[in-house]
């Protein structure tokens, strides 16, 4: 348990931090990280398979499709009143299709999280279901943490796989996913990471 954080003052504004707002800001830059990797990925890496892996490993295309399709499962199960964009076919989708699909599913996930974290009596997203094989959780902070960490995990896989395939993403490019001040500005937020 973290002590002394309750009622903590923001040194820049002097106001009490609204944790749900900070979590929503953080999730809003999540897709900017994915879009940045997509925009800078060598197209030859998109469907390349590691030698000797056969049909057992995911391609980078399949990982991006999995990210998008996982979001659709979360939305369908946790916010069925939201419209879901179409799923991506991991064997046929293009980089351009993946980028467009990610923008749409990210926007719906942000809407879902906004409702889930509102905490009000009017909220409609009260549970988080990751699929039929795992228990349903109450919608809240763990929901955000799972969604963000799931995507961060797969971004790491994409970076590692691109390197193993011989299409290493340069540090100048992958380093941008850690430049959160810049990402905050790029998505139009008026604040800094906090």
TORLUM-78719 format. One record per residue (C-alpha): x, z, y. Coordinates in Angstrom, 2 decimals. Last residue first. Example, Ala and Ser with C-alpha at 12.3 -4.5 7.8 and 13.67 -1.06 7.14 Angstrom:
BEGIN
REC        xx        zz        yy
REC     13.67      7.14     -1.06
REC     12.30      7.80     -4.50
END
This chain:
BEGIN
REC        xx        zz        yy
REC      1.67    -14.32     13.40
REC      2.58    -17.99     13.34
REC      2.30    -19.26     16.92
REC     -0.98    -19.78     18.71
REC     -2.76    -22.79     20.22
REC     -3.16    -24.52     16.87
REC     -3.17    -28.31     17.05
REC     -2.08    -29.19     13.52
REC      1.34    -30.28     14.79
REC      1.76    -27.13     16.89
REC      1.34    -24.81     13.90
REC      3.62    -27.06     11.85
REC      6.37    -26.73     14.48
REC      6.18    -22.95     14.49
REC      6.04    -23.05     10.67
REC      9.33    -24.87     10.20
REC      9.54    -24.09      6.48
REC      7.73    -27.26      5.37
REC     10.09    -29.08      7.72
REC     13.04    -28.27      5.48
REC     11.76    -30.78      2.96
REC     12.45    -33.61      5.40
REC     15.80    -32.59      6.93
REC     16.85    -31.41      3.46
REC     16.50    -34.99      2.16
REC     13.91    -35.69     -0.57
REC     15.86    -36.55     -3.69
REC     14.78    -39.78     -5.35
REC     17.03    -39.59     -8.43
REC     14.25    -38.61    -10.81
REC     15.56    -35.04    -11.00
REC     15.45    -34.80     -7.20
REC     11.87    -36.06     -7.01
REC     10.93    -33.64     -9.80
REC     12.39    -30.65     -7.95
REC     10.63    -31.48     -4.68
REC      7.34    -32.15     -6.47
REC      7.62    -28.95     -8.50
REC      8.22    -26.94     -5.34
REC      5.16    -28.51     -3.74
REC      3.31    -27.52     -6.94
REC      4.12    -23.84     -6.48
REC      3.23    -23.99     -2.78
REC     -0.15    -25.47     -3.69
REC     -1.01    -22.71     -6.12
REC      0.39    -20.12     -3.69
REC     -2.01    -21.20     -0.95
REC     -5.14    -21.26     -3.12
REC     -4.28    -18.00     -4.89
REC     -3.47    -16.16     -1.67
REC     -6.66    -17.37      0.04
REC     -8.83    -16.26     -2.88
REC     -6.94    -12.96     -3.06
REC     -7.81    -12.37      0.61
REC    -11.53    -12.87      0.20
REC    -14.20    -14.27     -2.10
REC    -14.93    -11.85     -4.95
REC    -13.26    -13.06     -8.14
REC    -14.70    -15.03    -11.06
REC    -12.87    -14.57    -14.37
REC    -10.90    -17.45    -15.89
REC    -11.69    -20.33    -18.28
REC    -14.77    -21.61    -16.42
REC    -12.82    -22.65    -13.34
REC    -11.05    -21.23    -10.30
REC    -14.18    -19.42     -9.19
REC    -14.12    -17.54     -5.91
REC    -17.19    -15.57     -4.95
REC    -19.11    -14.74     -1.77
REC    -19.23    -18.12     -0.05
REC    -22.61    -18.12      1.67
REC    -21.77    -15.94      4.65
REC    -24.75    -14.75      6.68
REC    -24.12    -11.03      6.15
REC    -20.71    -11.43      7.74
REC    -17.31    -11.10      6.11
REC    -16.09    -14.26      7.79
REC    -13.37    -14.66      5.15
REC    -15.54    -16.60      2.71
REC    -17.06    -18.80      5.44
REC    -13.71    -19.76      6.90
REC    -12.29    -20.11      3.39
REC    -14.96    -22.66      2.48
REC    -14.48    -24.58      5.73
REC    -10.71    -24.61      5.10
REC    -11.32    -25.82      1.56
REC    -13.56    -28.59      2.92
REC    -10.88    -29.72      5.38
REC     -8.23    -29.61      2.66
REC    -10.44    -31.72      0.38
REC    -10.78    -34.42      3.03
REC     -7.15    -34.49      4.13
REC     -5.98    -34.44      0.50
REC     -8.19    -37.44     -0.32
REC     -6.67    -39.49      2.51
REC     -3.09    -38.66      1.48
REC     -3.86    -39.28     -2.20
REC     -5.42    -42.66     -1.44
REC     -2.36    -43.69      0.58
REC     -0.01    -42.53     -2.18
REC     -1.96    -44.60     -4.66
REC     -4.29    -43.29     -7.33
REC     -4.25    -44.91    -10.77
REC     -2.93    -42.50    -13.40
REC     -3.83    -39.21    -11.69
REC     -7.34    -40.48    -10.94
REC     -8.35    -38.67     -7.78
REC    -11.69    -36.90     -7.49
REC    -14.29    -37.99     -4.95
REC    -14.86    -35.86     -1.85
REC    -16.89    -32.73     -2.37
REC    -19.96    -31.94     -0.28
REC    -20.43    -28.26      0.39
REC    -23.48    -26.33     -0.92
REC    -21.62    -25.72     -4.19
REC    -19.22    -23.38     -2.37
REC    -17.41    -21.37     -5.06
REC    -17.75    -23.53     -8.16
REC    -17.84    -26.98     -6.58
REC    -15.31    -26.02     -3.88
REC    -12.82    -24.44     -6.27
REC    -13.14    -27.33     -8.73
REC    -12.65    -29.82     -5.89
REC     -9.53    -27.99     -4.74
REC     -8.16    -28.33     -8.26
REC     -8.79    -32.09     -8.05
REC     -6.70    -32.37     -4.89
REC     -3.77    -30.42     -6.28
REC     -4.02    -32.19     -9.65
REC     -3.98    -35.61     -7.95
REC     -0.80    -34.61     -6.09
REC      0.72    -33.46     -9.38
REC     -0.37    -36.64    -11.18
REC      1.25    -38.84     -8.52
REC      4.43    -36.78     -8.80
REC      4.36    -37.53    -12.53
REC      3.20    -34.89    -14.94
REC      5.09    -34.26    -18.15
REC      4.12    -34.65    -21.80
REC      3.51    -38.40    -22.00
REC      7.13    -39.23    -22.67
REC      9.58    -36.61    -21.40
REC     12.72    -38.40    -22.61
REC     13.60    -39.96    -19.28
REC     11.74    -38.29    -16.42
REC      8.72    -40.29    -15.41
REC      8.34    -42.35    -12.26
REC      4.82    -42.78    -10.90
REC      5.37    -41.77     -7.25
REC      9.20    -41.73     -7.30
REC      9.46    -45.44     -6.48
REC      7.36    -44.81     -3.35
REC     10.17    -42.62     -1.91
REC      8.42    -39.56     -0.56
REC      8.46    -39.06      3.20
REC      4.79    -39.47      4.06
REC      3.69    -37.63      0.92
REC      5.99    -34.68      1.69
REC      4.67    -34.43      5.24
REC      1.08    -34.72      4.04
REC      1.60    -31.81      1.64
REC      3.08    -29.61      4.38
REC      0.29    -30.59      6.79
REC     -2.09    -29.63      3.98
REC     -0.97    -26.02      4.15
REC     -0.97    -25.88      7.95
REC     -4.70    -25.04      8.02
REC     -4.15    -22.38      5.36
REC     -1.92    -20.41      7.72
REC     -4.41    -20.65     10.57
REC     -7.16    -19.48      8.22
REC     -5.04    -16.52      7.09
REC     -4.30    -15.59     10.71
REC     -7.98    -15.75     11.61
REC     -8.86    -13.57      8.62
REC     -6.24    -11.02      9.65
REC     -7.61    -10.51     13.14
REC     -4.70     -8.82     14.83
REC     -5.62     -6.09     17.33
REC     -4.89     -7.16     20.87
REC     -1.71     -6.64     22.94
REC     -1.38    -10.39     23.38
REC      2.24    -11.15     22.52
REC      3.17     -7.88     20.79
REC      0.14     -8.11     18.52
REC     -0.97     -4.56     18.01
REC     -1.33     -3.01     14.59
REC     -4.77     -1.47     14.05
REC     -3.97     -0.78     10.44
REC     -0.39     -1.77      9.66
REC      1.01      1.76      9.57
REC      1.22      1.99      5.83
REC      1.32     -0.93      3.43
REC      0.00      0.00      0.00
END
